């Protein structure tokens, strides 16, 4: 089902999120790269269940997660807390995931977002159908759409 | 005017607050709720003039809050700010009595267009 989501769609959604929330002045755009950046220290994800099953994941460096919380809350980077960072990344996953879901077959349901502060997170039984890599304020960001390859019908499916 | 902002994300409540200001809606008394139950309780206790609510929240979803308020005879104007907006959700929101559904990400311009008839 690689047709459900194209990288252009993911790019359009991501650019909209950056323009609205993370870079409204247009001074710090997300610079997309063909090279996969290293440094996925933190990840936030939201799961989709139903007619399509999988995850939308945003991963980034610790510094990028701090920049994101700072930009979203409108406070200096050195004032954001760990809770702020989790909340900010979770909300980014929620907004991107909600817009991705609009392109997926219906009916689908979104989970609440969850955040993992661990390098090298692995998602079991999935394959990647779409990926964006980039640099934001000199820090790596990557956004992936992972489709579940298992037959398990999640409890949250409806 | 007293406005209740309901969203389980503090970051998003902050963004909604900032966007209201950027859209020119300054000087309103803002009250916040961090989940659906808090939103319902605050709507009853604080009697806001207007409610801006997320859809997916712990305890009660936004549309459950709206339905519960209407079932209890509370007719406060109510609009959604949500990251997803299927036709089914738009239909459910309208049937429950919501005035509008704004999708995230949004801009100050969107807020201005949609909220001006209510807050302007």
Interface residues (C-beta under 8 A of the other chain):
Chain A: X16 X17 X19 X20 X21 X24 X69 X72 X73 X74 X83 X84 X87 X88 X90 X91 X94 X95 X97 X98 X99 X101 X102 X106 X107 X110 X112
Chain B: X8 X9 X10 X11 X12 X14 X15 X18 X56 X58 X82 X83 X84 X85 X86 X88 X103 X104 X105 X106 X107
